[in-house]
């Protein structure tokens, strides 16, 4: 089965065997996501409702090629569409009322070069080799979040300044997604069950190298926390020195004291290799690393 045949099959079968299928319309839409990663998703729209859940199908096709049955894939897609809200397709008209949307405007940090084409159509602020973009948070619960990019259309219609947009988004993001900084060893201990791995971690605990993880409370798009007001300055003053910021992904930043005696070239190579072997392309933040100078309260890019 070709990719297009697969998409059409999933679309046709997604509303099969459900109650009142005539009330639903399934469509296959093409999306350009973070880092210009292109995905195809099935959107299921119910008559009378404004928002439509979306499930991306690219990885399901890869699983099909590896031998997973179509029945199993369709069952999971259908369950996800009806039981969860992983993503929402949002009508543009909902953006028109700025006062209604304002409490839910948030910011997100993305790579500038990898999103250069998309940035032409939306307001943003440059930050080193990154860009601060703005989104409307539509849905947030234990299963995840759904948001929509604020484009030049909405920004121009609202008639607000970039200063106001950033101020509103900054306050909302810090309120809705509070930052967290924790030692990496503490995080690893929550996941390690193998006794030998735990022993190695205990040995690592006794070294002078201490890594911290900066993210938000839900660990989604947590790298944006690095532009929160005062977050880096407070950490640096607590540690009493400058520190490096290593972009693990768009979801978290690793913090490392600059007195750890590790060469910057090694740190750059570490991030570069991780982005090509471990990190999903859609989740890459940058190949650069950053140094926070707490005396000058500024972030310096190292590339």
FIVOTI-955779 format. One line per 8 residues: number of its first residue (from 0); their letters; for each residue z, x, y of C-alpha. Coordinates in nm, 3 decimals. Example, Ala and Ser with C-alpha at 12.3 -4.5 7.8 and 13.67 -1.06 7.14 Angstrom:
BEGIN
0> AS> 0.780/1.230/-0.450 ~ 0.714/1.367/-0.106
//
This chain:
BEGIN
0> XXXXXXXX> 0.000/0.000/0.000 ~ -0.099/0.144/0.337 ~ 0.143/0.157/0.629 ~ -0.018/-0.139/0.807 ~ -0.021/-0.341/0.487 ~ 0.346/-0.261/0.443 ~ 0.427/-0.380/0.797 ~ 0.240/-0.708/0.747
8> XXXXXXXX> 0.403/-0.767/0.409 ~ 0.753/-0.719/0.548 ~ 0.671/-0.946/0.843 ~ 0.548/-1.225/0.616 ~ 0.835/-1.196/0.371 ~ 1.114/-1.169/0.630 ~ 1.117/-1.543/0.700 ~ 1.041/-1.642/0.341
16> XXXXXXXX> 1.314/-1.831/0.154 ~ 1.526/-1.897/0.464 ~ 1.636/-2.233/0.593 ~ 1.392/-2.388/0.839 ~ 1.141/-2.101/0.849 ~ 0.928/-2.298/1.094 ~ 1.191/-2.224/1.362 ~ 1.128/-1.848/1.344
24> XXXXXXXX> 0.844/-1.624/1.448 ~ 0.824/-1.267/1.319 ~ 0.620/-1.004/1.504 ~ 0.561/-0.631/1.461 ~ 0.607/-0.441/1.787 ~ 0.552/-0.076/1.873 ~ 0.834/0.104/2.057 ~ 0.855/0.440/2.230
32> XXXXXXXX> 1.215/0.554/2.192 ~ 1.416/0.854/2.308 ~ 1.229/1.189/2.305 ~ 0.899/0.996/2.286 ~ 0.963/0.912/1.921 ~ 0.739/0.617/1.831 ~ 0.868/0.347/1.597 ~ 0.744/0.014/1.466
40> XXXXXXXX> 0.992/-0.268/1.441 ~ 1.000/-0.625/1.322 ~ 1.129/-0.870/1.584 ~ 1.250/-1.210/1.474 ~ 1.247/-1.476/1.743 ~ 1.413/-1.812/1.693 ~ 1.287/-2.109/1.889 ~ 1.516/-2.184/2.183
48> XXXXXXXX> 1.684/-1.843/2.187 ~ 1.618/-1.572/2.446 ~ 1.711/-1.253/2.259 ~ 1.542/-1.131/1.941 ~ 1.694/-0.889/1.687 ~ 1.474/-0.594/1.588 ~ 1.478/-0.371/1.280 ~ 1.273/-0.050/1.273
56> XXXXXXXX> 1.056/-0.006/0.964 ~ 0.933/0.354/0.965 ~ 1.211/0.489/0.743 ~ 1.178/0.191/0.509 ~ 0.813/0.284/0.451 ~ 0.917/0.639/0.365 ~ 1.163/0.495/0.113 ~ 0.883/0.277/-0.030
64> XXXXXXXX> 0.663/0.586/-0.078 ~ 0.953/0.754/-0.258 ~ 0.976/0.466/-0.505 ~ 1.206/0.204/-0.356 ~ 1.099/-0.149/-0.448 ~ 0.952/-0.384/-0.189 ~ 1.197/-0.657/-0.292 ~ 1.492/-0.430/-0.215
72> XXXXXXXX> 1.349/-0.330/0.123 ~ 1.268/-0.687/0.229 ~ 1.614/-0.803/0.123 ~ 1.782/-0.537/0.339 ~ 1.556/-0.604/0.636 ~ 1.616/-0.979/0.612 ~ 1.993/-0.931/0.581 ~ 1.997/-0.700/0.881
80> XXXXXXXX> 1.793/-0.941/1.093 ~ 2.022/-1.233/1.016 ~ 2.360/-1.067/0.989 ~ 2.353/-0.785/1.244 ~ 2.211/-0.711/1.587 ~ 2.095/-0.348/1.570 ~ 1.859/-0.383/1.866 ~ 1.749/-0.664/2.093
88> XXXXXXXX> 1.413/-0.741/2.246 ~ 1.494/-0.850/2.600 ~ 1.270/-1.064/2.822 ~ 1.195/-0.895/3.154 ~ 1.296/-1.205/3.351 ~ 1.661/-1.147/3.260 ~ 1.658/-0.838/3.481 ~ 1.595/-1.031/3.800
96> XXXXXXXX> 1.956/-1.126/3.876 ~ 2.118/-0.800/3.987 ~ 2.463/-0.951/4.044 ~ 2.473/-1.077/3.685 ~ 2.360/-0.749/3.534 ~ 2.553/-0.512/3.763 ~ 2.877/-0.500/3.554 ~ 2.671/-0.387/3.253
104> XXXXXXXX> 2.448/-0.121/3.408 ~ 2.522/0.209/3.235 ~ 2.378/0.559/3.240 ~ 2.239/0.768/2.958 ~ 2.158/1.139/2.941 ~ 1.819/1.233/2.793 ~ 1.598/1.540/2.771 ~ 1.360/1.559/3.066
112> XXXXXXXX> 1.055/1.722/2.904 ~ 1.073/1.517/2.585 ~ 1.087/1.194/2.788 ~ 0.863/1.297/3.077 ~ 0.609/1.017/3.028 ~ 0.873/0.745/3.007 ~ 1.055/0.881/3.312 ~ 0.748/0.807/3.523
120> XXXXXXXX> 0.823/0.436/3.487 ~ 1.198/0.432/3.554 ~ 1.455/0.552/3.809 ~ 1.642/0.867/3.708 ~ 1.838/1.161/3.843 ~ 1.764/1.519/3.731 ~ 2.048/1.719/3.577 ~ 1.963/2.074/3.465
128> XXXXXXXX> 1.686/2.025/3.206 ~ 1.805/1.670/3.145 ~ 1.772/1.335/3.320 ~ 2.026/1.062/3.389 ~ 1.860/0.728/3.315 ~ 1.995/0.377/3.363 ~ 2.019/0.093/3.115 ~ 2.147/-0.262/3.087
136> XXXXXXXX> 2.408/-0.296/2.812 ~ 2.320/-0.623/2.640 ~ 2.536/-0.611/2.330 ~ 2.830/-0.406/2.206 ~ 3.046/-0.453/1.899 ~ 3.165/-0.269/1.588 ~ 2.812/-0.259/1.444 ~ 2.667/-0.079/1.746
144> XXXXXXXX> 2.514/-0.141/2.086 ~ 2.189/-0.280/2.223 ~ 2.057/-0.191/2.567 ~ 1.736/-0.202/2.769 ~ 1.595/0.061/2.999 ~ 1.596/-0.027/3.368 ~ 1.242/0.036/3.492 ~ 1.093/0.084/3.837
152> XXXXXXXX> 1.010/-0.287/3.844 ~ 1.373/-0.396/3.833 ~ 1.492/-0.114/4.057 ~ 1.243/-0.203/4.328 ~ 1.309/-0.577/4.299 ~ 1.683/-0.525/4.340 ~ 1.631/-0.330/4.664 ~ 1.928/-0.100/4.608
160> XXXXXXXX> 1.959/0.272/4.675 ~ 1.974/0.541/4.408 ~ 2.324/0.620/4.532 ~ 2.440/0.265/4.458 ~ 2.265/0.254/4.121 ~ 2.430/0.578/4.011 ~ 2.771/0.476/4.147 ~ 2.764/0.141/3.964
168> XXXXXXXX> 2.634/0.295/3.640 ~ 2.886/0.579/3.649 ~ 3.186/0.348/3.692 ~ 3.063/0.107/3.426 ~ 2.986/0.379/3.172 ~ 3.327/0.541/3.208 ~ 3.488/0.196/3.173 ~ 3.284/0.071/2.879
176> XXXXXXXX> 3.254/0.406/2.698 ~ 3.566/0.616/2.774 ~ 3.528/0.987/2.701 ~ 3.718/1.165/2.424 ~ 3.774/1.537/2.369 ~ 3.921/1.639/2.034 ~ 3.946/1.965/1.837 ~ 3.669/1.980/1.578
184> XXXXXXXX> 3.919/2.074/1.306 ~ 4.106/1.750/1.371 ~ 3.786/1.550/1.330 ~ 3.683/1.733/1.012 ~ 4.018/1.666/0.849 ~ 3.946/1.293/0.869 ~ 3.638/1.334/0.649 ~ 3.723/1.616/0.408
192> XXXXXXXX> 3.841/1.508/0.064 ~ 3.754/1.813/-0.148 ~ 4.062/2.040/-0.190 ~ 3.855/2.361/-0.170 ~ 3.688/2.247/0.151 ~ 4.029/2.162/0.292 ~ 4.156/2.508/0.199 ~ 3.865/2.670/0.382
200> XXXXXXXX> 3.937/2.452/0.684 ~ 4.301/2.560/0.685 ~ 4.187/2.923/0.683 ~ 3.950/2.845/0.969 ~ 4.238/2.684/1.156 ~ 4.410/3.021/1.165 ~ 4.125/3.193/1.352 ~ 4.106/3.228/1.728
208> XXXXXXXX> 3.782/3.029/1.747 ~ 3.859/2.674/1.856 ~ 3.581/2.421/1.902 ~ 3.619/2.086/2.076 ~ 3.396/1.780/2.057 ~ 3.319/1.578/2.368 ~ 3.189/1.226/2.306 ~ 3.290/0.867/2.379
216> XXXXXXXX> 3.512/0.631/2.183 ~ 3.227/0.481/1.979 ~ 3.041/0.812/1.922 ~ 2.710/0.666/2.043 ~ 2.525/0.846/2.325 ~ 2.846/1.038/2.382 ~ 2.669/1.336/2.542 ~ 2.654/1.131/2.861
224> XXXXXXXX> 3.027/1.200/2.892 ~ 2.948/1.547/3.025 ~ 2.845/1.394/3.360 ~ 3.156/1.177/3.393 ~ 3.358/1.243/3.707 ~ 3.626/1.511/3.656 ~ 3.600/1.521/3.274 ~ 3.484/1.884/3.256
232> XXXXXXXX> 3.706/2.004/3.539 ~ 4.021/1.860/3.382 ~ 3.943/2.020/3.047 ~ 3.867/2.359/3.206 ~ 4.187/2.360/3.409 ~ 4.385/2.270/3.100 ~ 4.224/2.559/2.910 ~ 4.241/2.790/3.211
240> XXXXXXXX> 3.888/2.928/3.174 ~ 3.518/2.849/3.182 ~ 3.356/2.710/2.869 ~ 3.018/2.656/2.708 ~ 2.869/2.317/2.635 ~ 2.655/2.313/2.320 ~ 2.442/1.998/2.285 ~ 2.496/1.894/1.926
248> XXXXXXXX> 2.289/1.577/1.983 ~ 2.266/1.288/2.226 ~ 2.589/1.166/2.068 ~ 2.824/1.460/2.123 ~ 2.872/1.794/2.296 ~ 3.058/2.090/2.145 ~ 3.286/2.276/2.385 ~ 3.361/2.646/2.336
256> XXXXXXXX> 3.569/2.872/2.558 ~ 3.370/3.154/2.718 ~ 3.634/3.406/2.611 ~ 3.546/3.345/2.244 ~ 3.338/3.665/2.243 ~ 3.023/3.502/2.105 ~ 2.695/3.610/2.264 ~ 2.497/3.347/2.449
264> XXXXXXXX> 2.183/3.440/2.254 ~ 2.362/3.351/1.931 ~ 2.471/3.017/2.071 ~ 2.117/2.940/2.188 ~ 1.980/3.025/1.845 ~ 2.242/2.806/1.681 ~ 2.145/2.503/1.889 ~ 1.771/2.571/1.845
272> XXXXXXXX> 1.800/2.597/1.467 ~ 2.018/2.287/1.439 ~ 1.767/2.082/1.637 ~ 1.496/2.173/1.388 ~ 1.687/2.150/1.062 ~ 1.975/1.905/1.104 ~ 1.935/1.680/1.408 ~ 1.706/1.378/1.389
280> XXXXXXXX> 1.420/1.424/1.642 ~ 1.519/1.102/1.819 ~ 1.874/1.239/1.868 ~ 1.791/1.583/2.014 ~ 1.936/1.642/2.359 ~ 1.831/1.997/2.448 ~ 1.758/2.346/2.319 ~ 1.953/2.488/2.614
288> XXXXXXXX> 2.324/2.551/2.637 ~ 2.537/2.513/2.948 ~ 2.826/2.697/3.106 ~ 3.087/2.515/3.311 ~ 3.225/2.719/3.601 ~ 3.551/2.547/3.684 ~ 3.617/2.746/4.000 ~ 3.291/2.622/4.150
296> XXXXXXX> 3.301/2.293/3.956 ~ 2.941/2.317/3.842 ~ 2.733/2.323/3.525 ~ 2.496/2.618/3.482 ~ 2.206/2.589/3.237 ~ 2.136/2.882/3.001 ~ 1.795/2.868/2.833
//
